[in-house]
Amino acid sequence: MRSENESVHYRARFELRASQRDCDPAKQVINVLQKWFAGKERMASHNGIDAASRLYGRDVSTFSIEFSAGSLSLPAGYEGGIGLRGATSVCTRAVAEDDERPACWAFEYDEPDSKVAFRHWHTSVGISGRESSGFCTVNIRVSYYMMPGYIGKQLFVPPSTTPRFVKSMIELPDIDVYVGESKILREECYLDSRSFESFEKSLLSPVRTLPLVLITTDYNGATAVWDATELADKVLGMANVYVFDWRDSKLKHDGLFRLFAKGTPAYKYGCAMSTLRIYHPGIDLGDPSGSGRHRFFKKGDIDAQRYGNRDGFVETLSRSLSRGFATKEDDVVDIDDIRRKQSESTLRELSKRTEELRKRVHSAQEERRGHVPSKDAEDEIRYLKKQLAAAQDEALEWEKLAVEYSEASQSSAIDGLKERIRSLENDLAEFDDEVRTLSFRVDTLTDENAGLRSDNDSYKTIVRVIEGIGHIPSTLTDEIDLLCTLWPSKVVATDSAYRSAADFISGDLDEQWQILSSIPLVLWDLYFGASSGGDISGRYYEKAGYELALTETKLTKNNASMMREREAEYQGKIVDCRPHIKGKDKNPKRAFRVHFYVDRAGGKIVLGHCGGHLTTAGTQRIR
C-alpha cells in the first residue's frame, strides 16, 4: 500500500561506469546500501525506535545474502510502501538473469521520523541496466509522508539534504558517475581556462540531460549565494555547480564574454556579476526566445530573504530540482517496478514458448500432410501412435500455456505490449540523439572550416598587396593607402582624413603606422569582434599602448566651431568623429591625432581626421 501524501525530498538518476576491469558497480552500490541500512538500524535501536533487526531477532550482519539476492522482508510479508507506524520496515527484490545475477534490483526502507510523530521517511533505490559489464543505472528517491490517521495542521518542511549513501556511491573507487554524458562533480567547480572549456562543451551539448548551475562572484570574490559549497552538496547528483570569479578579467573576456557575446542572441543567455543561473538541457544560444527557460537570480534578490531566510534559496532550488524530475518508462525505482519487470519477463518467456510451440505444431502438420501411408500395417500403426502422442503433448503444452497466461494479470499483458512500443521509441530516441550529436559536430566543423577559409582569403589579400608595393611608404598618406588596401573590410578613410594627412608633414612615420595598423588589428575587434564591449579605452591602451579618448571636454563640446572640425562627410552624410587616438609626442607641432567614426551598420572604422592636433578650448590648432 502506497501513501497518497508523499513529498519528494531527494530524487536522482545516474549511471555508474567501472574504470577498471572486473569491477561490478551494482555490487558495490548494494554493499554501500547495506552498510547504510545497518548503520540506520543500529541508530534506531539506540534511539529507542522499533528497529526491524531488533523486532525480529536478527542481527544486521546476517542480512547480507538475503539483502543482495533480493529476498529480504522485515517484517515478513512487507512488500514496500507504507510500513508499520513507529517502526522500521525493509525489503529487497530482484529479477535474476540466467546466471542468477540480478538484472534489476530494488530496495525500500521505511522509518519513523525521530522528532515528529506520525511522519515517516521512505527511501527507494533501484538498480537496472546491468546487461553491459561494468555499468549500471541507479535511481534514488527519498520522500516523507504522514501515516494514515494523522489529523492536524501541516507540519514544518524538513530541510533538504543529500543522503549520505549517495555521497558514498559517488566517491566509490574505480567508478565514474554520470548523468547521460555529464560526469557528476563531487563539489562545486571554480572555473579556470581548462575547466571553462569543459563547462562550455557540456553547456552546448545537444544530448546533455543534467542541469548546470553557474554562480558568478562580485569584485570581492563573494558568490551570489551564501555558501556555494552547501548548494553543491544539496543538489549533488541533480545538477553540477560551477563558480566563475568575476575578478578574472582574462577568463571573463576570453571565456564568458566570448561565449555570450554582446550583440548576438547568445547575450540573453549570459550570467552577469553576482548572479546565479540555471541552464537546463537543450540550450540553443542562437535562439533568443529560449533564454527565459534558463532562469537567473541576482544576489540582491537572494540576500533580500525573499525565500524565507539566508538558506531559503538553496532549499528552494534543491526542492525545485527534485520536483522537476521525470521518471523514465524503463526506470527501476522501487519494488513495484521489480514486480513490473517480473511480469514483463514472464510474458516474454510465455511469448517465446508460444512461438516455439507454434513452429513445432506447424512442422508436424506439414509432415503429416506429406506422409505417404506405409504398406506395412504395423509400421503405419507405429507412425500413427507416435503422431498421436505428439499431438497429445502439444495439447497439454497449449493448455499449460493458457493457464499461465490466465494467471498473468491483464495489466501485465498491457505492460508487455507497451514494452515493445517503448523499445522502438527508445531506439528512435537514441538514433535521434546520435543524429543531433553528428549534426552538432558537422555544424562545428563547418564553422571552423569557414573561419579558416576567411583567414586564408585575408592572408592572400595581404600577400598580393605586399607583392604590389612599389616602394616603402614615405608619407602619412602612403600609410593610409596601405592601411585601406590591407584591411578594406575593416577600415575606410574619408577625403578629410587624406587632406589632414597631406597637411601634416611632421611627426614619426613609425609611430603613425603603429597607431594606424592598430585600428584594424586591435580597435576593430573591440567594437565588432568576439571580445567587443567593456572598457574600450582601457583595453585598447592595454593592447596597443596608445591613449584613446571617446569624447571631448565639456568646453570643447560647447564650441560649435571646434565641433565642426570633428565632423567628416561619409556616404553622403556628416558623421561625428569625436573619438580619437593620441600619439605620444607632447610637442604641439608634432602631436599626432586620429579621429574616427564607428560605422556599426557597415562594420567599419571610418577615419575622419588623420594629422595634427585639432583645436580645443585650451589650445590653438597646429598645422
N, C-alpha and C positions, 0 to 999 in steps of 0.2 A: 504494500500500500504506500502510495506516494502522497506527500503533503501538497496542498494547493497554494500554500502561502510562503513557499521557499523564496529567499532573496539570494541572488548570486553575490558572493563575496570575492571570489577569485576564479578566473577562467582562463585557461591557456591550452594551446595545442602546439607541440613542437616535435621535430624528428631528431632522433639520436643516431649518429653515424660513427661507427668504430674507426679510429685512426690506426689501429693495429690489428693484425690478423689474429684469429682465434679469440676475439673479444666479442661477447654477446651482450649488447646494450640492454636488451629486455631483461635478461637475467640480473644484471646489475641494478636496474630500476626496481625489480621485485625485492632485491636484497635491501635497497635503501628504504623502501616502504615497510618492509618487515621490521627493520631496526626502529624506524619512526613509530610504528604501531606498538612495538614492545615498550618503547620509552613512554608513550602516551598511557599505556595500561599501568605501568609502574607508578606514574604520576597520579593517575586516577585513584589507585589503591591508597597511595599516600595521602590524598586529599579527602579520603572517606567516600569516594564515589563508588557505586557498584560496578566495578570493572568486570568485563566479560571473563577474563582469565581467572579472577578470584571467585566469581559466582559459580563457575562451572568446574572448579577444582583443577584447572590446567595451568601449568607454568608456560609463559610465553615462549620459552626456549623449545618447547615440544611442538610448536606450531609449524615449524619450518617446512616439512614435507607437504602438509595439507595446504599451507599458505601459498606456496609456489605452484602446487599442482592444480589449484583452483577448486578445492573441495572443503574449505573451512567454513563452518557456520556456527556462530555463537550469538545467541542461544540456538539450539538445534532447530532447524526449520527456518531460520532467518534467511530471507532471500533478497535483502536490500530494502531501501525505502525507510519508512518510519520505524524507529527502534523502540525499545522499552523506555518508558519515561523514567528519568533519573538514573539510567544505567547505560553502559556502552553495549553496542551490538556490532558485529563484524561478519563479513563473508567475502569469499573469493570464488570466482567461477572462471572456467576456461573452455575454449574449443580447441581440441587437440588435433595435431597433424597426424599423418600415418606413422611418423617416428615417435609419437606420443609427446612431442614438444608442443606446447601451447601455441597455436597460431594467433589466438586472441585471448586476452586475459583481463579480468576486471576485479576491482577491489572497492568495497563500500564500508565506511566506518562511520557509525552514528554515536555521538557522545553528548552528554548534557553540558550546558554552559556552567562554568564553575561559579558564576556570580548571579545569574538571572534564572530564577525558577521558570519552568515551562519552556525555556529556549533550548533547542538542541542544534548542534553543528553536524553537518553531513559532508563527508569527504568522499568523492568518487574519482577513481583513477582507472583509465582503460589503456591497454597496450594492444596495438594492431600492426599490420604491415610487416610481419616477420618473415614474409616469403623470401625476401632478399637477405642474404647473410650479412651480418654486421650492421643491420638497420632496423629501426622500429619507430612507430609513431606513438606518442604519448598524449592522451587527453586528460586534463585535470579540471575538476570543478569542485569548489568549496562553497557551501551555502549554509544558511541558518534559517530556522523556522520555529514557530510556536507550536507546541504539542496540542493536539485536539483537547478541548475542554477549557482552554485559557479564555477568560473573559476579563477585559481590561483595556486600557489605552495603549496606543502604540509605544513600545519601549524605545530607548535610545539606540541609534545605529552604531554598531561596533566599528572602530577604526579599521581601515583597510590595511592588510598585511599580505606579504608573500609567504606561503607556507615554508617551513624550514626544509621539508623534504624536496621542494622544488630547487632550492639553492644547492642542496646536496647532489641532486641529479645533474645540474648544470656544471658542477665542479668535479664530476666523475673523471678519473684519469683515463687517457687513451680514448676519450669520446668527445666528439664535437656536437653541439646542439644547434639546430637550425629551425627557422620557421620559413618554409619554402626555400628560397635561395639565400636568405639572410641569416648569417650566423649571429646567435644571441650574444649580446655583450653582457658580461657579468657585473659591470658597473658603468657609470657614465664615462663617455669618451671625450676628452678635451682635444679639440681638433688642431692638428698641425698640417703641414703641406702634404704629408703622406696620407694621414687619416682622412683629410678633406677629400682627396681623390677617391678614396673608398666610399665615403659618405655620398659624394656626388653620383658615383656609379650605382649605388644602391637606390638612391632617391629617384633616379631616372629610369630604372629598370622596369620594363613593362610587365614583368612576371613577379614583382615584389608583392608579398602578402602581409608583411609585418609593418605596422605603423612606425614612423620615425618622429622623435620629439627633438626639436632644435631649440636650445636656450642660448641667448646672447647675453653678454655681461655689459656693464656700463664702463666708463673710463677708470673706475676704481677697482674693477675686477669682480664686482658683486653681480650674481646671477639674478635673473628675473624672479625665480622662486627662492624661498628662504634657504632651502637646502637641496641642491641638485642631487646629492648622493642619496638622500632619503627618497626623492622622487624616483630615481633609477631603481632603488630597492623595491619600491611598492609596485612598479609596473614591470618588474623582471619577468621575462617570458611573454609579456603582452606588447612591449614596444622597446625599441632601442633608443637610448638617450644620448644626445651629443651636446657639447658645450663649446660655444665659439667665443673666444676672448676678443672683445671689441678693440682692445689696445694693440692688437697685432695688425698694424697698418698694411704690411706687405700681403699677408694672407687675406685681409679684408678686400684689398683691391684686386689681387690676382685670383682670389677664390670666390668670395661671396658676391662682390660687385660684378665680377665676370659672369657668374652663374645666373644671377638675377639682374641682368644689365638694364640700366635705366633707358627708357625709350623703347623697350621691347615688351611683348606680352608677358615675358618671364618676370618682369619687375613686380607684378602683382603677387607673385609667389614669394617675395623676399621676406627676410626676417630682420627687422630694424633693431637698433640698440635697445638693450633691456627689455627684450620680448621673448616669449615662448610661442613656438608654432608647431602644430601637429600636422605632419604630412602623411595622409592616408595613402594606401596603394592606388596605383593608376593615375599618376600625375603626368600632365602634358603641359609643359612650360609654354607651348605655342598657343594654348587656348586660355585667354584671359578670363573667360566666363567661368572656368572651373576652379578658380582660386578660392572662391568663397567656401568650398568644401573643406579646405585645409585651414582650420581656424587658428587665429593668433590671439595672444593675451599679453597686454602690456604690464610691465612691473607695477605701474601706478594702480591699475585695477586690482592686481593681486594683493598688493600691500594695503589697499583700502579695506581689506577684510570683507569684500563682497561675498565671500564664500564661507562666512561664519567666523573664522579665526585664522591665525597665522598658517596653520596646516590645512585649512579648509580646501584650498585649491588643489593640493596634492590628493586629498581624499576624493574630490570631485572628479579629477582626471582619472584616477585609478578605477573608480566605480564606472565611469563612462566607458572605459576600455573593456571592462568586464561585461557590461550590459550590451555593448555593441558586437559581442561575439556571436557568430553564426555557426551552428553545428552542421557538419557535412553529413551526407546520407550514409557514408561508409564509416563514420567515426564510431569508435567503441569508447563510451564514457562510463557506463555503469552496467549493472547486472542485467537490466532489460535489454541492452544491446547484445550481451552474450547470448541471451535466450533467442533473440532475433537471428544472430549468426548461426546458432544451433539449428533453428528451424530452416534457415536457408541451406545449410549443409545437408540436412535430412532430405529436403526437397531435391537438391542437386543429385544426391545419391539415388533417390527414387527415380528421378528422370533418367539417370544413366542406366539403371537396371531395367526400366521400362523399354528404353530404346534397344538394349541388348536382347531383351526377350522378343521384341517385335522382329528383330533381324533373324533370330533363330526360328520363329514361327514362319516367317516368310520363306526362309531357306527350306524348311521341312515341307511346306506346301508346294514349293516348286519341285522338290524331289518326288513327292507323291504324284504330282501331275505328270511327271515324266517317267514314272515307273512302268515297266513292262512286266506284267504278271509272269511268274515263273511257271514252267510246265510241270515242275516238281511240286506237288501239293504241300509237302512238308516244308520245303523252302519258302513257299508263299505264306504259309501259316506263321512261320517264324518271323518273316518280314512284317506281317500284319500285327503280330503281338508286340514287336519292337516299336512300331509306329503308334500303337495304342498306348503303350507305356509312356512314350514320349509325349503324346497328347495329354495324357493324364497329369504328367509332371508339369506341363505348361499351364494346364488349367489350375493346378494347385498354386503355381507361382503367380498367375494372374490374380487369383483370389487373395493371396498374401499381400500383393502389392495394393490391391483395392482396400484391404483392411488398414494397411499402413497409411495410405493416402487419407482415409476417413479419419484416422487418429490425428493426423496433422491438421492444425486449425485452418480455417478458411483464410484468416489474416496472413498466415504463413504462406499460403499459396499466392496471395496477392503480393506479399513481400518478395516471393520468388520471381514473379513477373517484373516487379519494379527493379529487382536486382539486375535483370537483363537490360532494361532500359537505362539504368544508371551506368552500367558497364559501357554501353555505347556512348552515353553522354560524357562519361569521363574520358573515353578515348578521343572524342571530338574536342573536349576542353583541352586535353594535353596537346593535340595537334594544333589547336588554335594558339595555345601558348607558345608552341615551337615556331609557328608562322610569325607570331608577334616578335619573338626573340630574333628570328632571322631578319625580319623586316627592320627591326631596330638596328641590327648590325649593318645591314645594307645601307640604311639611311646615314649611319655614322661614317661608313667608308665613302659613300657618295659625297658627303660634305667635306671630308678630308681631301678627297681627290679634287673637288672643285677649288678648294683653297690652294692646293699645290699648283693647279693649272694657272690660277690667278697670279700666284707668286712668280711662276715661270714666265708668264707673259710680261710681268713688270720687269723682271731681270733682263728679258730680251730687249725691251724698250730701252732700258738703261744702257745696255751694251751697244745698241745701234746709235744712241745719242753720243756716247763716248767715242765710238769709231768715227762719227761725223764731225767731231770738234776740230775746227781748223787751227785754233790757237787757244792758249790758256787765257781765261777771262782776265782782262786787264782793267776793266771799268765796272762800276756798280751796275750799269745797265746790262753789260755782258753777263754778270752773275744772275740778274733777274731772268734774262733769256734762258740761261742754262737751267735755272730752277724750274721755270714753267715748262720746259721741254722734258725734263726728267720726271716730273710729277704733275702731268696735266690734269689728272683726275682729282688732285688734292689742292692745287694752288693756281690762282689766276691773278694777273697784275693789271690794274686799270691804267688808263693813259696818264692820270695824275701821278701814279706811282713811278712811271717811266720818266715823267717830266721832273719830278723831285729828285730822282736818282741822277739824271743828267746834270742838274744844278749842283749836286753835292760832289765836289771834287776832292774833299778832304777825307781823312779817316783811314782806317786799316782794312784793306780788302779781305784779309784773312778773317778778322772778326765779323765783318759784314757777311761773309759766306757762312760762318758758323751760325749766325743768327738766322739767315735766310733758309739754310738747309734744315735747321731745327723746326721750321714751321711744318713741313710735311712729315718729318721723322718723329717729332715729339708733340707739337701743339695740335696737329690734326687728330691724333689718337685721343688726346684729352677731350676733344669736342665730339668726335664721331666714332672712335674705336671702342674696343671691349672694355677699356678702363676709363670711359667717359664719366664726367660728373666729379663731385667733390671740390676740394680747394684747388682750382686750376692754376692760380698764380703760384701757390706754394709748390705744387707738383711739377710745374714747368721749371721753376728755378732749381728744384732738386735734380731734375734730369738734364736740363740744358745749361744751367749755370748763369742764366741771364734773368734780369728782373722783368716781370710782366705786370703792367698796370691795366686794369679792366675799365677804368674811367678816369675823369679829370677832377681837379679840385673844384670846390663849390664856386669860387671866384671866377675860375676859367669858364665853367659851365654857364655862368650868368652873363658872360660877354658874347653877344651874338656874332660879332666879327671873328672872334677866336674860334667859336664853334663851327663857323663856315669853313675854316681851314681844315677841320677834321671830317669834312664830307667829301665824297667822291661819287662820280657817276658810274653806275654798274647796271648793265642790262636795261638801260633807258630810264633808270630812276636814281634818285640821290640816296645814298646809304650812309649810315653813321659809322665813322671809323675811330671812335674814341679809344678802344683797346689798343695798347701799343707795347712793343718790346724795346727795352733800353740797352744801348751799348754801354760799355764800362768806362769809356773815356769821359772824364768830367770837364775837359776843356770845351767851352761853349762853341768854339769854332770847329771842333771835330766831333761833337756829340752826335751820335747816330741813333735814329729812331725809325721803327717800322710800325705804322698804324694800319690796322686791318679791320675787316668786317667779316662776320661769320655767316655764310650762306647756308643755313640749316636745310633748306629745301634741296639745294643742289649738292650739299655735302662738300663744300669747298671753303678754303680760307682765301679771302679777297684782299689783295694788297691795295690800300688806298693812298698811302704815302710811304716813301722809302728814301730817306735822306736826313736832312738836318733837323734840329730841334724846332718844333713848331712854337709859335708864340703862346705864352701862358701869362697869367696875371702878374707874375713876378719876373718875367724875362723878356728880352727882345729876340725876335726870330733872327737866327744867324744863317746867312746864305754862303 
